[in-house]
Amino acid sequence: MKVTVIGMGAVGTELVGYLVNMSEVSEIVAVDKAREKAEAEIWDFSHTTSFIYAKNPRLVAGDYADTAASDIVVITAGAQLQRGQTRDTLVEINAQVIRDIITQVEQYSPGAIVLIVTNPVDVITQVALRHSSYPRERVMSAGTIVDTARFMRIISDHVQVDPKNIFGYVLGDHSSTGFIPWSICNVCGLDIDTYCRLNDIAVIDKAEIRQLVLDVGMEIFNRKGNTNHAIAASVFRVIRAIAANEHSVLPVGVLLQNQYEVDDVVMSVPCVIGGDGVQKILNYQFTRQEQNEFLASEAHLRKLLALAGI
C-alpha cells in the first residue's frame, strides 16, 4: 500500500512515524512546500528502519508526481492556527489551499482514498469534494474522531476503566458546536449514569464534560503551540481500518445526502470504514435535543461554507 502525506508539520510528521511501523505500507511519500524539511524528516525516518520490524517501506520526499498511484492520501497542509485564533478563522485561506492541492492529488491518484486534516476540517473536505470528481465515499475528514478519543479518555479517567471500554461519540462538527449524543453512550454496556450509580461513582456533569472535551484541544495548543499526538493517532486509526478492511465504525466527516435531516453538508457521523473508504453511513435515533444540537452544527458549517465560496 502506498500512502502520501501532504504537509510535514507536526501532525504529518508524527503520522509518518506511525506509518513506518505499519506492515501493510510499502511506500510513503512526503510532500511539503518546504522541500528541504520534508527531505530531512524522511532521511531521519530512514535511519529507524535498521531497527523496526515492518516491511522496510520505500521512503520518498518529493513532489506531486512522486505521489502517483497512491492508495491513500492524507492532507494536513494549510495555514496553521495562531494563538488567539479559532479553527474557523482559517476557512478562507485554507479553502484556497485545498483547491490547489486536490487538483494535483486527483491528477496523479484518481483512485486514492483522501483523508483531510486541514482545518476547519469538515468545510475543507467539502471544498475538496466540490473541486474534484472524487466520490464522497473516498474523501473524508478526520472530523470528530480526535474529539471522540478525548471524550473516551475523560470518561475513562472518571470511571477508572480502560478507555477502550467506553462507547460513545462526539458528532457534528470539529468545533465549538460538536456535541455528545448521550443517549447512545455507555460504559461496558450500561448507560453512563446507571454505571456510575451501580458502582458507587459520582454522577457526571454532562455539560461540564462536553465543554471539557471541546476545550482541551485549545488548552493543549495554548500550552505547547500545537496538538499533534492525538490527531496523528486518530488519522492512523482510520488508515488501519482502511488497510485491513476492518468494517470498523468511526466518527469521520462525510458528505451527508439526506441523512440525519441534513443534505449536502460534510458532518461527522458514525461510519463503517473499510478498504474502499466509507462503506456505510450508520443511522442512529437521536433524542429531539440531540437532533437540535446536530442541526446547530449544520447551521454553523453552512456559515463557514459561505465564507469558503461553497
N, C-alpha and C positions, 0 to 999 in steps of 0.2 A: 504494500500500500504506500502510495506517495502522498505526503502531506506538505502543503505550503503554508508558511506563516508570514503574513504581510504586516510588518510593523514589529520591530525588535526592541520595543520599550520593555518596561518591567514585566508586563503580562506576557508578551510574546516570547521573551527570552526564557521566562520560567516555564512556559508551555513546552518549548523545545527541550528543556531539561526532562520533562515527563516523557516526551515522545522518543527521546534517545533510548530510553529503557523499555520501550514497548515493542514486544517481539513481532507484532504484525506490521510494523513500519519498516519499509525497505529503503526509503529515501525521504529526506527532509530538506526543503528549500526555504531559505530565509531571504526575504526581500525587505529592504528599508531604504528610504531616501538617503540616509547616512550609510553609504555602502561600506565604508571602512569599519564602522561599528559592527555591522552585520557580519562582515568577514572575521573580525576579531572574536565575536561571540561563537561563530561556527568553529574557528580554529580551537578555541578554548574547549568547546564541547567535544571536538575530535580527540582531544587528549584524555578524555574519560573512557574512550572505547577500549583501551587496553585492559580495563578492569570490570566493565559491565558485562552482564550475561544476557545480552539481547542479540540481535542479528547483525550487529555492526553496520547500521544503516549508512547509506551514502549521504554525506552532508554537503550542502551547497549554499553558498551565499551568492546570490545572483540577481538577475532582473526578471521581468515577466516571462521572457522567452524560456528561461530555465524552469518555469513552473508548469510547462506544457504537460498535459495529461495527468494533472493532479487528481487524486481521488477525493481529497478533502482540502479545502482552502479556508484558513482562519484569518479573518481580517481584524486586526487590532489598531491599525494605523489611523491617525487623525489628530486634531488638536487635543491636547491634554488639559485636564481640569487644573485650574489655578485656585489658590486659596481665596475664599470668599465667593466662588462661583458654585452654581449647581450644574448637574449634568445637562439640564435643559438649555443652558446658555451656549452650549456648543453646537446647537442644532444647525444653524445656517452654514457655518464654515465646514462642519463635517458632512453635511448633505452634499456639498460640492466635492469634497474629498472622495466620498464613496462613489459618486458618479464616474469619476475618472478611474478609480480602481476597478469597479465592477466591469467596466468596458474591457479592460485588459485581462481580467480574470476569465471572462467568458470567451474572449478571443482564443486563449490558449488552453482553457479547460472547460469546454462547454458541458462536459458530463460530470463535473465535480459537484459535491455537496459543499455548500458555503455556510460557514458559521461566522456570524458577525458579533464583534465585541465592542466596537466603536460606539461611544455614547453620543446622544441618547439612543440606546441600542435598538429599541423597537422601531422608532422613527427611521433610523438609518437603514434598518433592514427593509422597511417598506420602500424607501428611496431606491435601494439596490434592486428590488423586485421591479419597480416601475421603469428602471433604466436598463433592464436586461430581459432576456427571454427565458430565464430560468423558471421552472415551475415552483409553486410555493412549497412543495414537499422538500425541495433541495436547497432552500435558502431560509435559514432560521436564525433568530437572535439568541444570544446567551440568556436573554430575558431575566427572569426572576430566579434562576437556578441558584445563583450565589446568595440571594436573599433567603431562599428556602434553606440552604445549608446553614446560614446564620440562625434562622429560626429553630432548626433542629438542634443546634448546639445550645442555644439559650434555654430551650425547654429541657434538654438533657441535663444541663447544669442544675436546673431546679428540681427535677425528679430523681437525679442521680442514677440514671441508667445510660447505657451507650446510645449516642445519637442515632445510630442505625436502627434502634428500636422505636424511634419517633416517626410517626407518619403524619404528613401534612405538607402544605404548600404555602408559599406567598405567590399570589397571582395578580394579573392585571398589567402593571407597568413597573419597570425598574426605576422607580422614582418615589416621590412623597405620596403618590396615590396607590402604591401597592397595598394589597390587603390580604388578610389571612381568613380563609373560609373555615372557621372553627367547626362548623357542622360536619366536616369530613376529616378533621384531625383526631389522632388518637395516640395513646401510649400503650403498646403491647395489646392492641385490640379494644381498649377501653377509651371512651371519650376522656379528655384530659381532666375535666372536673371530677368525674367519677373515679378515675385512677388516683387522683390526689386524695379524695375523701376516703377511699377504701384503704389507703396506705399511709394515712396519718401525715400527709404532706400539705402544706399551706396551699390553699386555692390560689391560682394565678390571677393577676390583674390583666385581662386580655388587652385592654387599651394600652397599658404600660408596656406589655410585651411587644405589641405591634410597633410602638414608637421606638423601642429599643432596637428592634430588627432594622427599622428604616434608618435610624440614626447612626448605627455602629460603623457603617462603611465610611461615612464622612468623619467620624471621630478618628478612625484609623488613618484616614488621609491627612487630617489636620496634624496628627502626631508624627507621621513618618513620610508624608509627601506623596504617597501613592497607596493603592490597595492592589496587591498582585497575587498573593499566595492562594487565597480562596477563589479568586476569579479564574486563575490558571487551572486550578484543580477542578473547578466546575466545568470548564470547557473540555478538559481532558476526560471528564466523566462522560460527556456527550460523545466524544470521539471513540471511547471504548465501546459504548453502546452501538455505534455505527459499525465499527470494525468487527465486532463479534456477532452482529445481527441479533442483539440481545432481546429485542422487543421490550425494552425497559420503559417505564413511564417516568418522564422527566418534564418539569415545567419550563418549556422553552417558548420563545416568541415565534408565532406562526401567523400567517395571514388568515384571518377569520373570514369565512364566507357563510353568513347566516348561522353562526354558532353563538350560543350564549346571548342572543338578541343583538348581535353585533355583525356588521357586514363591512368588508373592505378596510380593516384596520389590523395591523400586526399587534397582537397582545399575547401575554404569557398565560398559557393554559396547559393542563396535563396532556402530554402527547406520547404516543407509542413511538419509540425511536429504534430504528433498525438499519439494515445495510443500505437501504435506499433513502434514508433520511426520515422525515416524518411520515410514518406509515398510517397513523390514525390520530385524529383529534378526539379525545375522550369527552363524553358528556357527563357532567355531574349536576345534581339538582341542588342549587344553592337556596338558602333562605332568601326571603324578599330583601332583607337588609344587605345580605352578601351580594345579591344581584345588583342592588343600587350602588354598592361600592365598586363593583366591576364596571358599571356604566359611568361612574365618576372617573375611573381610569381612562375609559374610552374618550370622554369629553376632553380630558387633559391632553391625550395623544392627538386628537383632531386639531387642537390649537397649535401644537408643535408641527403637525404635518403641514398646516397652512404656512408656517414660517419657512418650512423646507421646500415650499413650492409644489406640494402634492395636493 
